[in-house]
Amino acid sequence: MAKYYNHTLSNGLRIVHVPTSSRVGYCGLSINAGSRDDLAGKSGLAHFVEHTIFKGTKRRRSWHIINRMERVGGELNAYTTKEATALYSIFPCEHFERAVELIADLVTNSQFPESELAKEREVVLEEIDSYRDTPMDAVYDDFEDLLFAGSSMGHNILGCETDLMNITAEDCRNYLDTQYVPENMVFFAMGNIKSDRLFRFVEKHLGVLNHRLERQERVVPADVPVFHKTINIDSHQAHTIVGKKMYSMHDERKYAAFLINNILGGPGMNSLLNVAIREKRGYAYTIESSVSLMSDCGLFQIYFGSDEGHVNASLSIIRRIMDDLASKPLSEKALVAAKRQYLGQLLVSSENNEAMALSLGKNFLNHNRVMTDGELAEHINAVTARDIMDCAELLAFDSCSVLTLK
């Protein structure tokens, strides 16, 4: 990440800015509120607020909101995760204040008109159906529901039909007033604007926010017994997740986890699982692994889609490869190569400015700082073969749960 500047408003809202020479600007809010903060009986509330915040303010109807940035060639976007929401815009740099003002209007003045909520419920229900009709997406949600059962993490980000029908305009406004508050947000920006000027814009439009954070304390999801479950959905292909709960984003062992994830099933075609299961045997079209780290826990997952007859053979190969990583230290040559590949991938991905802007906000929200490329390289290069073995031991196949939709 390039050099950044930060500032905190008197109301507690943090701002972080990376100046660039690009003619395209990015700015928005990272909010420390996601689906795990949904109210009881209102699953999907965080995501529904993210959808309906665009549907009208005291000053603008939904059509005016949509057109405000698009009229100058820009975009307005948002997304929700288990722990966070992002609301952001991409635009020609001369329209920085337009973007800041619009985002501030949405956060401070959204009205959630009932007529718009009714239409958006239908949109979200269609989104839920779309996921259910896409087993390679649905298996992730179903796996997390089982792994985090009994926890606020253990429900779909989109919610369910029954709860969606119970969400009111008052619920949405209360959620906005109690979660979208200065202490719970970071305003992030990348683009060709002087930092002091940007800070003045944010002060002008968001300095009026004065609500305080109100929510129940997040509880670390309890461990659940290891499960091996198959659900019949009459699909042409079997979709399988192997995974388990792991440590949080604040644990220093995460750097070994990033490396082992890349070695096992990262984006490279040379990942161990891709070579063994797809390239050598043709058992799967897609096989990949992922590590998701949250504030108090994390999640390691391996996904593959295969013919039903290849599921058990693929699981046996995954077991062998994971056992090998836990019992046999990587050679110095293999470890150096793994580090080089991972850091190279990060460098290539840094050319995606939208992803970098969102990462800027996310990192400042969670850590109150942004790690430089050099600092990250130091952490990655400090990972030892023993660290890789320890991480692989933690993720041992026998301690993982398995879910297959077929």
C-alpha positions as CSV (number, residue, x, y, z in Angstrom):
1,M,0.0,0.0,0.0
2,A,1.3,3.5,-0.9
3,K,1.8,6.2,1.7
4,Y,-1.4,7.2,3.4
5,Y,-2.6,10.1,5.5
6,N,-5.2,9.9,8.3
7,H,-7.2,12.2,10.4
8,T,-9.9,11.9,13.1
9,L,-12.8,14.3,13.3
10,S,-14.0,15.7,16.6
11,N,-17.0,13.3,16.5
12,G,-14.6,10.3,16.4
13,L,-14.9,9.4,12.7
14,R,-11.6,8.3,11.3
15,I,-10.5,9.2,7.8
16,V,-7.7,7.6,5.7
17,H,-6.5,8.8,2.3
18,V,-4.0,7.5,-0.2
19,P,-3.1,10.2,-2.7
20,T,-2.7,9.0,-6.3
21,S,-2.1,10.6,-9.7
22,S,-5.0,8.7,-11.2
23,R,-7.9,10.6,-12.7
24,V,-10.3,8.1,-11.0
25,G,-11.2,8.5,-7.4
26,Y,-12.6,6.1,-4.8
27,C,-14.2,6.9,-1.5
28,G,-16.6,5.5,1.0
29,L,-17.4,4.2,4.4
30,S,-16.3,0.9,6.0
31,I,-18.7,0.1,8.8
32,N,-18.0,-2.4,11.5
33,A,-21.4,-4.0,11.3
34,G,-22.5,-7.1,9.4
35,S,-24.9,-10.0,9.5
36,R,-23.6,-11.2,12.9
37,D,-25.0,-7.9,14.3
38,D,-28.5,-8.6,13.0
39,L,-31.3,-8.3,15.6
40,A,-32.9,-11.5,16.9
41,G,-35.7,-12.5,14.6
42,K,-34.4,-10.1,11.9
43,S,-31.8,-12.1,10.1
44,G,-30.7,-10.3,7.0
45,L,-31.2,-6.8,8.5
46,A,-27.6,-5.6,7.9
47,H,-27.8,-6.7,4.2
48,F,-31.3,-5.3,3.8
49,V,-30.2,-1.9,5.2
50,E,-27.3,-1.9,2.7
51,H,-29.9,-2.4,-0.1
52,T,-32.5,0.0,1.1
53,I,-30.2,2.9,2.1
54,F,-30.3,3.9,-1.6
55,K,-34.1,4.1,-1.7
56,G,-34.6,7.7,-0.5
57,T,-33.4,10.4,1.8
58,K,-34.9,13.6,3.1
59,R,-33.4,15.3,0.1
60,R,-33.5,12.7,-2.7
61,R,-35.7,10.1,-4.2
62,S,-34.1,6.7,-5.2
63,W,-33.9,7.9,-8.8
64,H,-31.9,10.9,-7.9
65,I,-29.6,8.8,-5.7
66,I,-28.9,6.4,-8.6
67,N,-28.2,9.3,-11.0
68,R,-26.1,11.5,-8.7
69,M,-22.9,9.7,-9.5
70,E,-23.8,7.9,-12.8
71,R,-24.6,11.3,-14.4
72,V,-20.9,12.1,-14.2
73,G,-19.7,8.6,-15.2
74,G,-19.3,7.3,-11.7
75,E,-20.7,4.4,-9.7
76,L,-22.3,3.8,-6.3
77,N,-21.8,0.4,-4.7
78,A,-22.1,-1.5,-1.4
79,Y,-21.7,-5.0,0.1
80,T,-22.2,-6.8,3.4
81,T,-20.2,-9.5,5.1
82,K,-20.5,-11.3,8.4
83,E,-18.8,-8.4,10.2
84,A,-18.8,-5.4,8.0
85,T,-20.6,-3.3,5.4
86,A,-19.0,-1.0,2.8
87,L,-20.7,1.9,1.0
88,Y,-18.6,3.5,-1.6
89,S,-18.3,5.3,-4.9
90,I,-16.0,5.3,-8.0
91,F,-15.9,8.6,-10.0
92,P,-13.7,11.0,-12.0
93,C,-11.6,12.8,-9.4
94,E,-13.0,16.3,-10.0
95,H,-16.2,15.0,-8.4
96,F,-14.8,14.1,-5.0
97,E,-17.1,16.4,-3.0
98,R,-20.1,15.2,-4.9
99,A,-19.3,11.6,-3.8
100,V,-18.6,12.6,-0.2
101,E,-21.8,14.6,0.0
102,L,-24.0,11.8,-1.4
103,I,-22.5,9.1,0.9
104,A,-23.1,11.4,3.8
105,D,-26.7,12.0,2.8
106,L,-27.4,8.3,2.6
107,V,-25.9,7.7,6.1
108,T,-27.5,10.7,7.8
109,N,-30.8,11.2,6.0
110,S,-32.1,7.8,4.7
111,Q,-35.9,7.5,5.1
112,F,-36.6,3.8,4.1
113,P,-40.0,4.5,2.5
114,E,-42.4,1.5,2.9
115,S,-43.2,1.3,-0.8
116,E,-39.5,0.9,-1.6
117,L,-39.0,-1.6,1.2
118,A,-41.7,-3.8,-0.3
119,K,-40.0,-3.8,-3.7
120,E,-36.6,-4.4,-2.3
121,R,-37.8,-7.4,-0.2
122,E,-38.8,-9.0,-3.5
123,V,-35.3,-8.3,-4.9
124,V,-33.6,-9.9,-1.9
125,L,-35.9,-12.9,-2.0
126,E,-34.9,-13.3,-5.7
127,E,-31.2,-13.0,-4.6
128,I,-31.8,-15.8,-2.0
129,D,-33.4,-18.0,-4.7
130,S,-30.5,-17.3,-7.0
131,Y,-28.0,-18.5,-4.4
132,R,-30.1,-21.6,-3.7
133,D,-30.1,-22.4,-7.4
134,T,-26.3,-22.1,-7.5
135,P,-25.0,-25.0,-5.3
136,M,-21.4,-23.9,-5.5
137,D,-22.5,-20.7,-3.6
138,A,-25.1,-22.3,-1.4
139,V,-22.7,-24.9,0.0
140,Y,-20.6,-22.2,1.6
141,D,-23.7,-20.7,3.3
142,D,-24.9,-24.1,4.4
143,F,-21.5,-25.0,5.8
144,E,-21.1,-21.8,7.8
145,D,-24.7,-22.3,9.2
146,L,-23.6,-25.7,10.5
147,L,-20.1,-24.6,11.7
148,F,-21.4,-21.6,13.5
149,A,-24.7,-23.1,14.7
150,G,-26.1,-21.4,17.8
151,S,-24.2,-18.2,17.1
152,S,-25.1,-14.9,15.5
153,M,-22.6,-16.0,12.8
154,G,-24.7,-19.0,12.0
155,H,-27.2,-17.5,9.6
156,N,-27.1,-16.5,5.9
157,I,-26.0,-12.9,5.3
158,L,-29.1,-12.5,3.1
159,G,-31.4,-13.7,5.9
160,C,-34.5,-15.8,5.4
161,E,-38.0,-15.1,3.9
162,T,-39.8,-15.1,7.3
163,D,-37.4,-12.6,8.9
164,L,-37.3,-10.4,5.9
165,M,-41.0,-10.0,5.9
166,N,-40.7,-8.8,9.6
167,I,-38.2,-6.1,8.9
168,T,-39.8,-2.6,9.1
169,A,-38.7,0.9,8.2
170,E,-38.2,1.6,11.9
171,D,-35.9,-1.4,12.2
172,C,-33.8,0.0,9.3
173,R,-33.6,3.5,10.8
174,N,-32.7,2.2,14.2
175,Y,-30.0,0.0,12.8
176,L,-28.6,3.0,10.9
177,D,-28.7,5.2,14.0
178,T,-27.0,2.6,16.2
179,Q,-24.4,1.0,13.9
180,Y,-23.5,3.6,11.3
181,V,-22.0,5.9,13.9
182,P,-18.6,7.7,13.9
183,E,-16.8,5.3,16.4
184,N,-17.9,2.3,14.3
185,M,-16.8,3.6,10.8
186,V,-13.9,4.7,8.7
187,F,-14.1,7.0,5.8
188,F,-11.5,5.9,3.1
189,A,-10.4,7.5,-0.1
190,M,-7.9,7.0,-2.9
191,G,-7.4,9.6,-5.6
192,N,-5.9,12.8,-6.9
193,I,-6.9,15.2,-4.2
194,K,-5.0,16.9,-1.4
195,S,-5.6,15.2,1.9
196,D,-6.4,18.4,3.8
197,R,-9.1,19.3,1.2
198,L,-10.6,15.8,1.5
199,F,-10.6,16.0,5.3
200,R,-12.5,19.4,5.0
201,F,-15.1,17.8,2.7
202,V,-15.7,14.9,5.2
203,E,-15.9,17.3,8.1
204,K,-18.4,19.4,6.3
205,H,-20.7,16.5,5.4
206,L,-20.2,13.9,8.1
207,G,-19.0,16.0,11.0
208,V,-22.7,16.4,12.1
209,L,-23.0,12.7,13.0
210,N,-23.2,12.3,16.8
211,H,-25.0,9.0,17.4
212,R,-23.3,6.5,19.7
213,L,-22.8,2.8,19.1
214,E,-25.5,0.6,20.6
215,R,-25.4,-3.2,20.2
216,Q,-25.0,-6.4,22.1
217,E,-21.4,-7.5,22.5
218,R,-20.2,-10.0,19.9
219,V,-19.7,-13.5,21.4
220,V,-17.1,-15.9,20.0
221,P,-18.9,-18.8,18.3
222,A,-18.7,-21.9,20.3
223,D,-17.0,-25.0,18.9
224,V,-19.4,-27.6,17.4
225,P,-18.7,-31.3,17.0
226,V,-17.0,-32.3,13.8
227,F,-19.6,-33.2,11.2
228,H,-19.7,-35.1,7.9
229,K,-23.0,-34.4,6.2
230,T,-24.5,-35.0,2.8
231,I,-27.6,-33.2,1.6
232,N,-29.4,-34.4,-1.5
233,I,-30.5,-31.5,-3.8
234,D,-30.8,-33.4,-7.1
235,S,-27.8,-31.6,-8.6
236,H,-25.8,-32.8,-11.6
237,Q,-22.6,-32.2,-9.7
238,A,-21.5,-32.7,-6.1
239,H,-20.3,-29.6,-4.2
240,T,-18.2,-30.2,-1.2
241,I,-16.7,-28.0,1.5
242,V,-14.0,-29.2,3.9
243,G,-13.2,-26.8,6.7
244,K,-13.0,-25.7,10.3
245,K,-12.9,-22.7,12.6
246,M,-9.5,-21.1,13.2
247,Y,-7.9,-18.1,14.8
248,S,-8.7,-14.4,14.2
249,M,-7.3,-11.6,12.2
250,H,-5.4,-10.4,15.3
251,D,-3.3,-13.6,15.6
252,E,0.2,-13.4,14.3
253,R,-0.1,-17.0,13.0
254,K,-2.3,-15.6,10.2
255,Y,0.8,-15.1,8.0
256,A,1.5,-18.8,8.0
257,A,-2.2,-19.4,7.3
258,F,-2.0,-17.1,4.2
259,L,0.9,-19.0,2.9
260,I,-0.5,-22.5,3.5
261,N,-3.7,-21.5,1.9
262,N,-1.9,-20.3,-1.2
263,I,0.2,-23.5,-1.3
264,L,-2.9,-25.7,-0.9
265,G,-5.5,-24.1,-3.1
266,G,-4.7,-20.5,-3.8
267,P,-5.3,-18.8,-7.2
268,G,-2.3,-20.3,-8.9
269,M,-2.8,-23.3,-11.2
270,N,0.3,-24.8,-9.4
271,S,-1.5,-25.1,-6.0
272,L,-1.1,-28.6,-4.6
273,L,-4.8,-29.4,-4.7
274,N,-5.3,-28.1,-8.2
275,V,-2.4,-30.2,-9.5
276,A,-3.4,-33.4,-7.7
277,I,-7.2,-33.3,-8.2
278,R,-7.8,-31.4,-11.4
279,E,-4.6,-31.6,-13.5
280,K,-3.4,-35.1,-12.7
281,R,-6.8,-36.9,-12.4
282,G,-9.5,-34.6,-13.8
283,Y,-11.7,-35.2,-10.8
284,A,-12.9,-31.6,-10.5
285,Y,-13.2,-28.5,-12.6
286,T,-12.9,-26.2,-9.6
287,I,-10.9,-26.8,-6.4
288,E,-9.8,-23.9,-4.2
289,S,-9.2,-23.0,-0.6
290,S,-9.8,-19.8,1.4
291,V,-9.0,-18.2,4.7
292,S,-11.4,-15.7,6.2
293,L,-10.3,-14.0,9.3
294,M,-12.7,-12.1,11.6
295,S,-12.4,-10.1,14.8
296,D,-12.6,-13.1,17.1
297,C,-12.3,-16.2,15.0
298,G,-11.5,-17.3,11.5
299,L,-12.6,-19.9,8.9
300,F,-10.5,-22.2,6.7
301,Q,-12.3,-23.9,3.8
302,I,-11.5,-26.1,0.8
303,Y,-14.2,-26.3,-1.9
304,F,-14.4,-28.6,-4.9
305,G,-17.1,-29.4,-7.4
306,S,-17.0,-32.9,-8.9
307,D,-18.9,-35.9,-10.1
308,E,-20.5,-37.7,-7.1
309,G,-18.4,-40.7,-7.8
310,H,-15.2,-38.7,-7.3
311,V,-16.0,-37.1,-3.9
312,N,-14.5,-39.8,-1.7
313,A,-11.4,-40.1,-3.8
314,S,-10.9,-36.3,-3.8
315,L,-11.3,-36.2,0.0
316,S,-8.7,-38.9,0.4
317,I,-6.2,-36.9,-1.7
318,I,-7.0,-33.7,0.3
319,R,-6.4,-35.7,3.5
320,R,-3.0,-37.0,2.2
321,I,-1.8,-33.6,1.1
322,M,-2.8,-31.9,4.4
323,D,-1.2,-34.7,6.4
324,D,2.0,-34.3,4.4
325,L,2.1,-30.5,5.1
326,A,1.7,-31.2,8.9
327,S,4.3,-34.0,9.0
328,K,7.0,-33.0,6.5
329,P,8.7,-29.6,6.6
330,L,8.9,-27.7,3.4
331,S,12.4,-27.5,1.9
332,E,14.0,-24.1,2.0
333,K,13.7,-23.9,-1.8
334,A,9.9,-24.7,-1.7
335,L,9.3,-22.2,1.2
336,V,11.2,-19.4,-0.6
337,A,9.2,-20.1,-3.8
338,A,5.9,-20.1,-1.9
339,K,6.7,-16.7,-0.4
340,R,7.8,-15.3,-3.7
341,Q,4.6,-16.4,-5.4
342,Y,2.4,-15.0,-2.6
343,L,4.1,-11.6,-2.5
344,G,4.1,-11.5,-6.3
345,Q,0.3,-12.1,-6.4
346,L,-0.2,-9.3,-3.9
347,L,1.8,-7.0,-6.1
348,V,-0.2,-7.8,-9.2
349,S,-3.5,-7.4,-7.3
350,S,-2.4,-3.9,-6.1
351,E,-3.0,-2.7,-9.6
352,N,-6.8,-3.2,-8.9
353,N,-7.4,0.2,-7.3
354,E,-11.0,-0.6,-6.4
355,A,-9.9,-3.6,-4.4
356,M,-7.0,-1.5,-2.9
357,A,-9.4,1.3,-1.8
358,L,-11.7,-1.2,-0.1
359,S,-8.8,-2.9,1.6
360,L,-7.6,0.5,2.8
361,G,-10.9,1.1,4.6
362,K,-11.1,-2.5,5.9
363,N,-7.6,-2.4,7.4
364,F,-7.9,0.9,9.0
365,L,-11.3,-0.1,10.4
366,N,-9.9,-3.3,12.0
367,H,-6.4,-2.2,12.9
368,N,-6.4,1.6,13.0
369,R,-3.4,1.5,10.6
370,V,-2.5,0.2,7.2
371,M,0.5,-2.2,6.8
372,T,3.0,-1.1,4.2
373,D,4.1,-3.5,1.4
374,G,7.5,-3.7,3.1
375,E,6.0,-4.6,6.5
376,L,3.8,-7.3,5.0
377,A,6.8,-8.8,3.1
378,E,8.7,-8.9,6.4
379,H,6.0,-10.8,8.1
380,I,5.6,-13.3,5.2
381,N,9.4,-13.7,4.9
382,A,9.6,-14.4,8.7
383,V,7.3,-17.5,8.4
384,T,9.3,-20.7,8.9
385,A,8.8,-24.3,7.8
386,R,7.9,-25.0,11.4
387,D,5.2,-22.4,11.3
388,I,3.8,-24.0,8.2
389,M,3.7,-27.4,9.9
390,D,2.1,-26.0,13.0
391,C,-0.6,-24.4,10.9
392,A,-1.2,-27.6,8.9
393,E,-1.4,-29.5,12.2
394,L,-4.1,-27.1,13.4
395,L,-6.0,-27.6,10.1
396,A,-5.6,-31.4,10.2
397,F,-8.1,-33.2,8.0
398,D,-9.5,-35.3,10.9
399,S,-10.4,-32.1,12.8
400,C,-12.2,-30.6,9.8
401,S,-15.9,-30.9,9.0
402,V,-17.3,-31.9,5.6
403,L,-20.5,-30.9,3.8
404,T,-21.6,-32.2,0.4
405,L,-24.5,-31.0,-1.6
406,K,-25.3,-33.4,-4.4
